[in-house]
Amino acid sequence: MEFDWQSFVEPDPESELRGVVGYLHPSQYRTVPRVLWHTRKIEAQLAESGGLVGYALRAKLAQKKFWAVAAWESDEPLQNFVESNPHAEVRMTLKREMKESWFQRFDVSGEEVPLTIDDALDRV
């Protein structure tokens, strides 16, 4: 399943933004519904987060694999999001149930937005 780019701000094409791409791979299928449930809570948080340019999601449920990509105006609003609930709480709650998980930050220009999962993965 692909969840297309959701835009919140139209960036100046000349601007330098902070991108982040993440990957989650739960170790058991029973965790997949919880990841989906928590994703909805985090999407609500994203919608209210200042400094978010936009984001996209991908889920391969049969393989228990999830990806997210987002662009932020700078590191500060990204870090505020990461450290705030529900994201911070969900991160700690699901941490032990992941076979693998990671997040990578990267620089991206305003003209490169919207981002795709594949574009972001090619950068890291």
Secondary structure, 3 states (H helix, E strand, C coil): CEEEEEECCCCCCCCEEEEEEEEEEECCHHHHHHHHHHHHHHHHHHHCCCCEEEEEEEEEHHHCEEEEEEEECCHHHHHHHHHCCCHHHHHHHHHCCEEEEEEEEEEEEHHHCCCCHHHHHHHC
